[in-house]
Every structure is written in structure tokens, then in C-alpha cells.
Amino acid sequence: MTSAAHDPVPPPVERASAFRGALAALSLSMLLSSLGTSVANVGLPTLAQAFDASFQQVQWVVLAYLLAITTLIVSVGRLGDISGRRRLLLAGIALFTAASIACGIAPTLGILIAARAAQGLGAAAMMALTMAFVADIFPKTRTGAAMGLLGTMSAIGTALGPSLGGLLIAGAGWRAIFLINVPLGLLALLLAFRYLPADLRRERPDQRPGFDVSGTLLLALVLGAYALAMTIGRGSPGPANAALLLLAAVGAGLFVLVEAKAASPLIRLSMLRNPALSTGLITSALVSAVMMSTLVVGPFYLSRALGLDAAFVGLLMSIGPIVSTFSGVPAGRLVDRLGAGTAVIIGLMGMLAGSLALALLPGTFGIGGYVAAIAVLTPGYQLFQAANNTAIMADAGAQQRGVVSGLLNLSRNLGLITGASLMGAVFAMASGTGDVATAPPQAVAPGMSFTFAIAVGMIAVALAVAAIHQAVPAVRKLLTRSSREP
């Protein structure tokens, strides 16, 4: 990954109205892609009844969307670097909107799942290219604020999904949870077409890099196999999970060999030797796994250990996304003021304190302890996300921002998938039961404490990695200065 200082970039958005229009287009794209996940989860019981299907069958309505994003987001980002980010983002929004229509009118479960996969492909383009566009069109002094706003929109989409989905299903039926995307998608398409700057034209089209089809297929195989290994079995891994992990490992080895020999690789392996990128990807995956733990463990603790009903559990679980909504933009502004490196460390320290609080406070103070811990953890996460995204994208060359953004989103998705599986398994083991849904209340609370003790260790590792990354250049500079002195 090279510095962006000497790379050709599209002309910056100069007028205030154009700034707002471009940011609105990118924000709405991020909102829709996150809403696409959360709004469907609440509809699974209704879909099972509508199509007379089992839970294992209807869960593919969610899995198809997530798998499409996970397996294709890096490839879509790379394609944007090659063919032009604006035209590909417009195509992604159009595909997402058209697929939403197909989901809303689907006559069978199979067609609905296929349409959700297409919707996921459109969402992959929207997620990968929005962050790349921030580095393209906004000055460095406003990059953190823009990244913070994108984080806020993602949080709003996550928080809004369950409540909006429930209202739409109750009032207009399950098809409405997909058709609601259509007017929003059309608005995003209009804003993007109107305000995003045109792609740069290459002087010699014949010099355009080729697209690595072999690498794309192998990476999709690796990521698809890993994601399935982490999700099927519902916490009870078996031979199928082991076979999928083996397939993912073999595919990863083949991918490295293919990329090393490719003339125009999907991912230049030398990029991963860049300390800023590798550190950002590792810390992003660790942090995302911890945040997923709150979504996996929280509902069981609140319902089983505290005996709360479903409505109260839902209300308390919405606190995290609500805090994210209000802390995202201030976090971004703080990144611009303090610098991305410093903000990363502060954000991780906040997450460390929040994870420790989740391990200790709920067992003593109940609901109050849980709410206080989430109120500390979530702003730390928002600050880390805004700072980490800003640091990585600022260091990316203009011709690599799409694939770098794709890698960053991929690390987050893999962290979420891994966190849901492994931290869920840790929680079940610590609770001393194979099924936490039926675990006695006295076993759930210790299970939660142990799980978040592990989370404290994970955040500590992320903090150490980030601190070492920032300390190494300073130490090298000091040693170089010392060696020059007589």
C-alpha cells in the first residue's frame, strides 16, 4: 500500500451543498446495507409460517445476504478500483434496489433466497465503496467526521431494523420489510448520480489492469467455506464444520499461490506486509468479535439470569445501538482533532474498560451494571471504528482504496461471524450446559462473566498490537538519530 500523496484522485467536492449531497448519498448507502441485515432477522418466524418451512431453511434468507457480502466485498472493491468507483456504486445501489423488489414479490422461498443473495452483492458494493469515496472527495481535516457519520448510519440501520421490521410485518405483512428499501434505494441512487464526482478516465484504456478471476473465485470459496463453518450447526459443530474449515485452509493456501503469480492480483500480498493495514485489520477483527459477544450473550443474560420478558430485553438491547447513533459523529470529530493513532488507543482503552465492566458489574448491580457497562463500551467502539477506518483509508493509494475498503469491511464481517460462533461456544461452556436457552439462571451469570473476561483479553491484545504499531516508528527514529550522533 502506497501513500496517497502523489496518486491521481478525483477532484474534491468543493461547494457546501455538494459536500452535503455526497455525504447524504454515502450515508444512505451505508444505512441501507446495514438495514438489509437487521430488518430480515425479525421476519424469520413469519417467513417460516408463510412458506411452511423450517427454521434451518428460512435462516438462509439471512445467511445468503451475509455470505454474498462476505465472499464478494473485496472483489467488488478491487473492481471499483479498476472500472471506476462511481459507476460501480451506482450499479450496486441499482442492484440492491431491484433485488429488494424481487424479494418483496418472491413467490417461493428459493426465489427469495436467490434475491437476497443478489441484494447482498449490491450491499457489498455499497459497503466497500462508500469508505473509499470518503478518502476520494473529503479533505483530511474532515475525514474522521465523515467516517464517524458512516458509523452512525450503520448503527441506525442496525438499531432500526428490528423495530421497523416488526411494525411493517404487523401492518403490511413480511413483503414490506423488503419493499421499504425501494424508495430509499431510489433516493440514494439519485443523490449518488447527482453529487458524487465522475470517475477519472485513463489516458490509455489498454493499460487498465486486468481483473483477477481466479483469485476472486478462490477467495469466494475460502470465505464462503469459513463463514459456513462458523454458522451452521447452531453452536454444535460436527464433521461438516471440520470439513468446511479444512476446505477453507486448503483454499487459502491455493489463493496465496495464485496471487503470488498473478499479473494483476486481486490482493497484492505485499499490501499485507504494510504495518498500518495489517494492524488495522487485526484490531478490527478482534474488536468486532467482542462487539458480537454483546449481541450473543446479552439477551440470554437479561432473560435467563435477570428473568426479564422479551419486550424489556429488546428495550435494553437497543441501548447499545442508540448510544452508537449519538456517539458516532462526535467520535469522528474527535479523530480529526486528536489524530487517528491517538484516537485508536483511546477507543480501545474505552472498550477495555467496558468489557471489564461487563465481566464484573452486572453480577453485582443487575440491570444498572449492564447498562453502565454498555454505555462505556459502545462509545469506545465508535471512536475506535472512526479512527481505525480513517487511519487505514488515509494510508491507501487512490488506485487501491476500493480493495483496501473491502479488506477492512471483510475483517469486520469475519470478526462478527467468528465472535458469534466462538464466543457463543465459550458462553455455553462457561454456563456448563449445551443449550444456554434452558440453562438455569445461576449458571448464566458466571458464564457471562467468564465470556467477557475472555473479551477483556482480546481487547488487551488489540490494544497491545495498536500500541506497538505506533511505538515502532518512534523507536526507529530515535535509534536512527542516535546512530548519526558522534
C-alpha positions in Angstrom: 0.0 0.0 0.0 1.5 3.3 -1.0 1.0 6.8 0.2 -1.9 8.7 -1.4 0.0 11.9 -1.6 1.1 11.6 -5.2 -1.7 9.5 -6.6 -4.2 11.0 -9.0 -7.5 11.5 -7.3 -10.9 12.8 -8.4 -11.4 16.5 -7.9 -12.6 17.2 -4.3 -16.2 18.2 -3.7 -15.9 22.0 -3.2 -19.3 23.5 -2.7 -21.1 23.1 0.7 -24.2 21.8 -1.0 -22.2 19.2 -2.9 -20.4 18.1 0.2 -23.8 17.6 1.9 -25.3 15.8 -1.1 -22.3 13.5 -1.5 -22.3 12.7 2.2 -26.1 12.1 2.1 -25.6 9.6 -0.7 -22.8 7.7 1.1 -24.7 7.7 4.4 -27.9 6.4 2.9 -25.9 3.6 1.1 -24.4 2.6 4.4 -27.8 2.8 6.2 -29.5 0.5 3.6 -26.7 -2.1 3.6 -26.9 -2.4 7.4 -30.7 -2.3 7.5 -30.7 -5.2 5.0 -29.3 -7.5 7.6 -31.2 -6.4 10.8 -34.6 -6.0 9.2 -34.7 -9.6 7.9 -33.9 -11.3 11.2 -37.1 -10.2 12.9 -39.1 -11.7 10.0 -37.8 -15.3 10.1 -40.7 -16.7 12.2 -43.2 -15.1 9.9 -41.4 -16.4 6.8 -41.3 -19.9 8.3 -45.1 -19.8 8.5 -45.6 -18.1 5.1 -43.6 -20.7 3.2 -44.3 -23.7 5.6 -40.5 -24.1 6.1 -38.3 -25.0 9.0 -36.0 -22.5 10.8 -33.0 -24.1 9.2 -34.5 -23.3 5.8 -35.6 -19.8 6.4 -32.3 -18.8 8.1 -30.8 -18.8 4.6 -32.8 -15.6 4.0 -30.2 -14.0 6.3 -27.2 -16.2 5.5 -27.5 -15.7 1.7 -27.2 -11.9 2.3 -24.3 -12.2 4.7 -22.4 -14.8 2.6 -22.7 -12.7 -0.5 -21.3 -9.6 1.3 -18.5 -11.6 3.0 -17.4 -13.5 -0.1 -17.5 -10.7 -2.6 -16.8 -7.5 -0.8 -13.0 -7.5 -1.5 -13.6 -8.4 -5.2 -16.1 -5.7 -5.6 -13.8 -3.1 -4.1 -11.0 -4.2 -6.5 -13.4 -4.0 -9.4 -14.2 -0.4 -8.4 -10.5 0.5 -8.4 -10.3 -0.9 -12.0 -13.5 0.2 -13.6 -14.4 3.3 -11.6 -15.9 3.6 -8.2 -18.8 5.9 -9.1 -20.3 3.7 -11.8 -19.9 0.6 -9.7 -21.5 2.2 -6.7 -24.4 3.3 -8.9 -24.7 -0.3 -10.2 -24.6 -1.6 -6.6 -27.4 0.6 -5.4 -29.4 -0.2 -8.5 -28.9 -3.9 -8.0 -29.8 -3.7 -4.3 -33.0 -1.8 -5.1 -34.0 -4.2 -7.9 -33.3 -7.2 -5.7 -35.4 -5.6 -2.9 -38.3 -5.6 -5.4 -37.6 -9.3 -6.2 -37.6 -10.1 -2.5 -40.9 -8.4 -2.0 -42.7 -10.2 -4.7 -40.9 -13.6 -4.4 -43.5 -16.4 -4.8 -41.3 -19.1 -3.3 -38.6 -19.4 -0.6 -36.0 -20.4 -3.1 -36.6 -17.3 -5.2 -36.5 -15.1 -2.0 -33.1 -16.6 -1.0 -31.7 -16.0 -4.5 -32.9 -12.5 -4.5 -31.4 -11.9 -1.1 -28.0 -13.1 -2.4 -28.3 -10.6 -5.3 -29.2 -7.9 -2.7 -26.1 -8.9 -0.7 -23.9 -8.4 -3.9 -25.4 -4.9 -4.2 -24.8 -4.2 -0.5 -21.2 -5.4 -0.9 -20.6 -2.7 -3.5 -22.3 -0.1 -1.2 -20.3 -1.0 1.8 -16.9 -1.3 0.1 -17.1 1.9 -2.0 -18.6 4.3 0.5 -15.5 4.4 2.6 -13.3 4.6 -0.5 -15.3 7.6 -1.6 -14.7 9.4 1.7 -11.0 9.4 1.1 -11.5 10.5 -2.5 -13.7 13.5 -2.0 -13.3 14.8 1.5 -10.2 16.7 2.8 -8.2 15.0 5.5 -9.4 17.5 8.1 -12.9 16.2 7.7 -12.2 12.5 7.0 -12.7 11.5 10.6 -16.1 13.3 10.9 -17.3 11.7 7.7 -16.2 8.2 8.9 -18.0 8.9 12.2 -21.2 9.7 10.3 -21.0 6.5 8.3 -20.6 4.6 11.6 -23.6 6.4 12.9 -25.7 5.4 9.9 -24.6 1.8 10.2 -25.7 1.8 13.9 -29.0 3.4 13.0 -29.6 0.7 10.4 -28.8 -2.0 12.9 -31.0 -0.4 15.6 -33.9 0.5 13.3 -34.2 -3.0 11.7 -35.9 -5.0 14.5 -38.4 -2.3 15.4 -39.1 -1.2 11.8 -39.4 -4.8 10.7 -41.8 -5.6 13.5 -44.1 -2.7 12.6 -44.0 -3.4 8.9 -44.8 -7.1 9.4 -47.7 -6.3 11.8 -49.1 -3.6 9.5 -48.4 -4.7 5.9 -47.0 -8.2 6.0 -43.5 -9.6 5.5 -43.1 -8.4 2.0 -43.0 -4.8 3.3 -39.7 -5.4 5.1 -38.0 -5.7 1.7 -40.1 -3.2 -0.3 -39.3 -0.4 2.1 -35.8 -0.4 0.6 -37.1 0.6 -2.8 -37.9 4.3 -2.3 -34.8 4.7 -0.1 -32.7 3.0 -2.8 -34.0 5.2 -5.5 -33.2 8.3 -3.4 -29.7 7.0 -2.8 -29.3 6.4 -6.5 -30.4 9.9 -7.3 -28.2 11.5 -4.8 -25.1 9.4 -5.8 -25.7 10.2 -9.5 -26.1 13.9 -8.8 -23.4 14.6 -6.3 -20.6 12.0 -6.5 -17.7 13.1 -8.7 -17.2 11.4 -12.1 -14.6 8.6 -12.4 -11.2 9.6 -13.8 -10.6 8.5 -17.3 -7.4 6.8 -18.0 -5.3 8.2 -20.8 -4.6 4.8 -22.2 -7.6 2.4 -21.7 -5.4 -0.5 -22.8 -3.3 0.0 -19.7 -6.2 -0.8 -17.4 -5.3 -3.7 -15.0 -7.0 -7.0 -15.6 -9.5 -8.4 -13.2 -8.2 -11.5 -11.3 -11.0 -14.0 -11.9 -9.1 -17.0 -10.5 -8.2 -15.1 -7.3 -11.8 -13.9 -7.0 -13.3 -17.4 -7.2 -10.7 -18.9 -4.8 -11.3 -16.1 -2.2 -15.0 -16.6 -2.5 -14.5 -20.3 -1.9 -12.3 -19.7 1.1 -14.6 -17.1 2.7 -17.8 -19.0 2.0 -16.4 -22.2 3.5 -15.2 -20.4 6.6 -18.4 -18.4 7.1 -20.5 -21.6 6.7 -18.2 -23.5 9.1 -18.7 -20.8 11.7 -22.5 -20.5 11.3 -24.0 -24.0 10.5 -24.8 -26.3 13.4 -26.1 -23.5 15.6 -23.3 -23.8 18.2 -23.0 -27.7 17.9 -20.1 -28.2 15.4 -19.8 -31.5 13.7 -18.0 -33.2 10.8 -19.4 -30.8 8.3 -17.9 -27.8 10.2 -14.5 -29.5 10.3 -14.7 -30.3 6.5 -15.5 -26.8 5.7 -12.6 -25.4 7.8 -10.3 -27.8 6.0 -11.6 -26.7 2.7 -11.1 -23.0 3.7 -7.5 -23.8 4.8 -6.6 -25.6 1.5 -8.3 -22.8 -0.5 -6.3 -20.1 1.4 -3.1 -21.9 0.5 -4.1 -22.1 -3.1 -5.1 -18.4 -3.1 -1.7 -17.3 -1.8 0.0 -19.3 -4.6 -2.3 -17.9 -7.3 -1.9 -14.3 -6.1 1.9 -14.6 -6.0 1.9 -15.4 -9.7 -0.9 -13.3 -11.0 -0.1 -10.4 -13.3 -2.9 -8.3 -11.7 -3.7 -9.9 -8.4 -6.9 -9.3 -6.5 -4.9 -8.6 -3.4 -1.2 -7.8 -3.7 0.4 -9.8 -0.9 2.9 -7.1 -0.3 0.0 -4.9 0.9 -0.5 -7.2 3.9 3.1 -6.5 4.9 2.2 -2.9 5.4 2.1 -2.4 9.2 -0.8 0.2 9.1 -3.0 -2.1 7.1 -2.2 -5.4 8.9 -2.6 -3.7 12.3 -5.9 -2.2 11.4 -7.3 -5.4 10.0 -6.2 -7.5 13.1 -7.6 -5.0 15.6 -10.8 -4.6 13.6 -11.4 -8.4 13.6 -10.8 -8.6 17.4 -12.9 -5.7 18.3 -15.8 -6.9 16.1 -15.7 -10.3 17.7 -16.1 -8.7 21.1 -19.0 -6.5 20.0 -20.8 -9.5 18.6 -20.4 -11.1 22.1 -22.7 -8.4 23.5 -25.4 -9.4 20.9 -24.9 -13.2 21.5 -24.6 -13.2 25.3 -26.7 -10.2 26.3 -30.2 -11.5 25.5 -29.6 -14.8 27.4 -28.2 -13.0 30.4 -31.1 -10.5 30.6 -33.8 -13.1 30.0 -32.4 -16.1 31.9 -30.3 -14.6 34.7 -32.5 -11.5 35.4 -35.8 -13.0 34.4 -36.8 -10.1 32.1 -39.6 -10.5 29.5 -38.9 -10.2 25.8 -40.1 -6.6 25.5 -37.8 -5.4 28.2 -34.9 -7.4 26.8 -35.4 -5.8 23.4 -35.5 -2.4 25.0 -32.3 -2.9 26.9 -30.6 -4.5 23.8 -31.4 -1.3 21.9 -29.3 0.8 24.3 -26.0 -0.1 22.5 -27.2 0.9 19.0 -28.8 4.1 20.4 -25.5 5.1 22.1 -23.7 4.3 18.9 -26.1 6.6 17.0 -25.4 9.6 19.2 -21.6 9.0 19.7 -20.6 8.3 16.1 -20.4 11.9 14.8 -18.7 13.3 18.0 -16.2 10.3 17.7 -15.4 11.3 14.2 -14.8 14.9 15.1 -12.5 13.8 18.0 -10.5 11.7 15.5 -10.0 14.9 13.4 -8.9 16.8 16.4 -6.6 14.2 18.1 -5.3 12.3 15.1 -6.3 8.7 14.2 -3.5 7.0 16.0 -4.2 8.6 19.4 -8.0 8.1 18.9 -7.5 4.4 18.2 -5.7 3.9 21.6 -8.3 5.9 23.5 -11.1 4.0 21.8 -9.5 0.6 22.7 -9.0 1.7 26.3 -12.6 2.6 26.5 -13.5 -0.8 25.1 -11.2 -2.5 27.6 -13.0 -0.7 30.5 -16.4 -1.5 29.1 -15.5 -5.2 28.7 -14.2 -5.4 32.2 -17.3 -3.7 33.4 -19.5 -6.3 31.6 -17.5 -9.0 33.3 -17.9 -7.5 36.8 -20.8 -5.1 37.2 -24.0 -7.0 36.0 -23.4 -9.7 38.6 -23.5 -7.2 41.4 -25.7 -4.4 40.1 -28.0 -6.2 37.7 -29.7 -4.1 35.0 -27.9 -0.9 36.2 -24.5 -2.6 35.9 -25.3 -3.9 32.4 -26.5 -0.5 31.1 -23.4 1.3 32.6 -21.0 -1.2 31.0 -22.7 -0.9 27.6 -22.6 2.9 27.9 -18.8 2.7 28.3 -18.1 0.0 25.8 -20.1 1.4 22.9 -18.6 4.9 22.6 -15.2 3.3 22.8 -16.1 1.1 19.9 -17.4 4.1 17.8 -14.2 6.0 18.4 -12.1 3.0 17.5 -14.1 2.4 14.3 -13.9 6.0 13.1 -10.2 6.3 13.9 -9.2 2.9 12.5 -11.1 3.4 9.3 -9.6 6.9 8.9 -6.1 5.7 9.5 -6.3 2.8 7.0 -8.0 4.7 4.3 -5.7 7.8 4.6 -2.7 5.5 4.0 -4.3 3.8 1.0 -3.3 4.9 -2.5 -6.0 6.3 -4.7 -5.9 3.2 -7.0 -6.2 0.8 -4.1 -8.9 2.4 -1.9 -11.6 0.1 -3.1 -9.8 -3.2 -2.3 -8.5 -1.7 1.0 -12.0 -0.7 2.0 -13.2 -4.2 1.0 -10.5 -5.8 3.2 -11.5 -3.5 6.1 -15.1 -4.5 5.8 -14.1 -8.1 5.4 -12.1 -8.1 8.7 -15.1 -6.7 10.5 -17.5 -9.3 9.0 -15.2 -12.2 9.8 -14.8 -10.8 13.3 -18.6 -10.7 13.7 -19.0 -14.2 12.3 -16.2 -15.7 14.4 -17.4 -13.8 17.5 -20.9 -15.2 17.1 -19.6 -18.8 16.9 -16.6 -18.9 19.2 -17.8 -16.5 21.9 -21.2 -18.3 21.9 -19.4 -21.6 22.4 -17.4 -20.1 25.3 -20.5 -18.8 26.9 -22.2 -22.2 26.6 -19.2 -23.9 28.0 -18.8 -21.4 30.9 -22.5 -21.9 31.7 -22.0 -25.6 32.0 -24.7 -26.5 29.5 -25.1 -27.4 25.9 -28.1 -25.2 25.5 -28.0 -21.8 27.1 -31.6 -21.2 26.3 -32.6 -23.7 29.0 -29.6 -23.0 31.4 -30.5 -22.3 35.0 -30.3 -18.6 36.0 -27.5 -19.3 38.5 -25.3 -20.7 35.7 -25.8 -17.9 33.1 -24.4 -15.1 35.2 -21.0 -16.8 35.8 -21.0 -17.7 32.1 -21.4 -14.1 31.1 -18.6 -13.0 33.5 -16.2 -15.6 32.1 -17.1 -14.8 28.5 -16.3 -11.1 29.0 -13.1 -11.9 30.9 -12.1 -13.5 27.6 -13.2 -10.4 25.8 -11.0 -8.3 28.0 -8.1 -10.4 26.9 -9.0 -9.9 23.3 -9.2 -6.1 23.6 -5.9 -6.1 25.5 -4.3 -7.9 22.6 -5.8 -5.4 20.1 -4.5 -2.5 22.3 -1.0 -4.1 22.5 -0.9 -4.5 18.7 -2.0 -0.9 18.1 0.4 0.5 20.7 3.4 -1.5 19.3 2.5 -0.3 15.8 2.6 3.3 16.9 5.7 2.9 19.1 7.9 1.2 16.4 8.3 4.2 14.1 9.2 6.4 17.1 11.8 3.9 18.3 13.3 3.6 14.9 13.5 7.4 14.5 15.2 7.6 17.9 17.7 4.9 17.0 18.5 6.5 13.7 19.1 9.8 15.3 21.4 8.2 18.0 23.4 6.4 15.3 24.1 9.7 13.5 25.3 11.5 16.6 29.1 11.3 17.1 
